[in-house]
Amino acid sequence: LAANCLYELTDGSGVTLPAAETDGEGTLSGIAPGTYTLRLPESGTHFASRARTVTVGYVSFSILGTVSSYNPRNPLYYALYLMDPFTGEYDSDPAYSGILIDSENRSGSGMTPDETAFSLNGICRGTYKLVLSKTSHIDYEVRGLVVSGGDLDLSLDSRPGARVIAMAAGNVADVSGQKINLTDLNMILRNANYLRPVTGPNAAANADCDLNGDGNVNLTDLNIVLANHNYLTGKSDFVVPSE
């Protein structure tokens, strides 16, 4: 269509929308997704009887990145929260959420962080907050992700915490994730947990303490908690603010 061209749309239920003009590039904007009947002026503001069917959909892009975490046998989840452009606040409910990295058919000792590339597809334009979560890890949050005219590659982000998303493991006692500390070590060392398999009457707690996912709670899990990247870190250490 030409720039600043008058048009009329009728939606699938037969409701005719108010006449409008295309923008300076001949684009129809501000229209909800759906199938419409499009009519152009025949003369003045009289619209022609001939019509064309058009389908309006969302333009979407991908967010690409890399994340490292322990225990490849547990899934890693994501949630994307859209920012309200008028208030600058993020919505309380995620616009997108689900499993970012599945645990099926994955291998590895889990003794060191498993680094995995990811791609979030079908993301519409907007500014987002990305929150990653995984069992026994502290949630990781990256704010100010702007999706506009193309895919967003976090490897090109100027913020180190966005370029390399490295999650911390050892959050087994304080579910709020405020701090990985002696309390978490003591949880692993409890008689009911330490040197026990992730089966039996205490299976759920043992599974949380099995940080590398080898099926047992042992010295490896203690060493993971004590690693520099993990020990004495908390939720505030893994929030990447907007630029």
Secondary structure as the mmCIF struct_conf table of DSSP 4:
data_model
#
loop_
_struct_conf.conf_type_id
_struct_conf.id
_struct_conf.beg_label_comp_id
_struct_conf.beg_label_asym_id
_struct_conf.beg_label_seq_id
_struct_conf.end_label_comp_id
_struct_conf.end_label_asym_id
_struct_conf.end_label_seq_id
TURN_TY1_P TURN_TY1_P1 ALA A 3 ASN A 4
STRN STRN1 LEU A 6 THR A 10
TURN_TY1_P TURN_TY1_P2 GLY A 12 SER A 13
BEND BEND1 GLY A 14 GLY A 14
HELX_LH_PP_P HELX_LH_PP_P1 VAL A 15 VAL A 15
STRN STRN2 THR A 16 THR A 16
HELX_LH_PP_P HELX_LH_PP_P2 LEU A 17 ALA A 19
STRN STRN3 ALA A 20 GLU A 21
TURN_TY1_P TURN_TY1_P3 GLY A 24 GLU A 25
BEND BEND2 GLY A 26 GLY A 26
BEND BEND3 GLY A 30 GLY A 30
BEND BEND4 PRO A 33 PRO A 33
STRN STRN4 GLY A 34 ARG A 39
STRN STRN5 PRO A 41 SER A 43
TURN_TY1_P TURN_TY1_P4 GLY A 44 THR A 45
STRN STRN6 HIS A 46 PHE A 47
HELX_LH_PP_P HELX_LH_PP_P3 ALA A 48 ALA A 48
BEND BEND5 SER A 49 SER A 49
STRN STRN7 ARG A 52 VAL A 56
STRN STRN8 SER A 60 SER A 69
BEND BEND6 TYR A 70 TYR A 70
TURN_TY1_P TURN_TY1_P5 PRO A 72 ARG A 73
BEND BEND7 ASN A 74 ASN A 74
STRN STRN9 LEU A 76 LEU A 82
STRN STRN10 MET A 83 MET A 83
HELX_LH_PP_P HELX_LH_PP_P4 ASP A 84 ASP A 84
TURN_TY1_P TURN_TY1_P6 PRO A 85 THR A 87
HELX_LH_PP_P HELX_LH_PP_P5 GLU A 89 GLU A 89
STRN STRN11 TYR A 90 TYR A 90
HELX_LH_PP_P HELX_LH_PP_P6 ASP A 91 ASP A 91
BEND BEND8 SER A 92 ASP A 93
BEND BEND9 ALA A 95 ALA A 95
STRN STRN12 TYR A 96 ILE A 101
TURN_TY1_P TURN_TY1_P7 GLU A 104 ASN A 105
BEND BEND10 MET A 111 THR A 112
STRN STRN13 ASP A 114 CYS A 124
BEND BEND11 ARG A 125 ARG A 125
STRN STRN14 GLY A 126 SER A 133
TURN_TY1_P TURN_TY1_P8 THR A 135 SER A 136
STRN STRN15 HIS A 137 HIS A 137
STRN STRN16 TYR A 140 VAL A 147
BEND BEND12 GLY A 149 GLY A 150
STRN STRN17 LEU A 152 ASP A 153
HELX_RH_3T_P HELX_RH_3T_P1 LEU A 154 LEU A 156
BEND BEND13 SER A 158 ARG A 159
HELX_RH_AL_P HELX_RH_AL_P1 PRO A 160 ARG A 163
BEND BEND14 VAL A 164 VAL A 164
STRN STRN18 ILE A 165 ALA A 166
STRN STRN19 ALA A 169 ALA A 169
BEND BEND15 VAL A 172 ALA A 173
TURN_TY1_P TURN_TY1_P9 VAL A 175 SER A 176
BEND BEND16 GLN A 178 GLN A 178
BEND BEND17 ASN A 181 ASN A 181
HELX_RH_AL_P HELX_RH_AL_P2 LEU A 182 LEU A 189
BEND BEND18 ARG A 190 ARG A 190
TURN_TY1_P TURN_TY1_P10 ASN A 191 LEU A 195
STRN STRN20 PRO A 197 PRO A 197
BEND BEND19 VAL A 198 VAL A 198
BEND BEND20 GLY A 200 GLY A 200
TURN_TY1_P TURN_TY1_P11 PRO A 201 ASN A 202
HELX_RH_AL_P HELX_RH_AL_P3 ALA A 203 CYS A 209
BEND BEND21 LEU A 211 ASN A 212
BEND BEND22 ASP A 214 GLY A 215
STRN STRN21 ASN A 216 ASN A 216
BEND BEND23 ASN A 218 ASN A 218
HELX_RH_AL_P HELX_RH_AL_P4 LEU A 219 LEU A 226
BEND BEND24 ALA A 227 ALA A 227
TURN_TY1_P TURN_TY1_P12 ASN A 228 LEU A 232
HELX_RH_3T_P HELX_RH_3T_P2 LYS A 235 PHE A 238
STRN STRN22 VAL A 239 VAL A 240
#
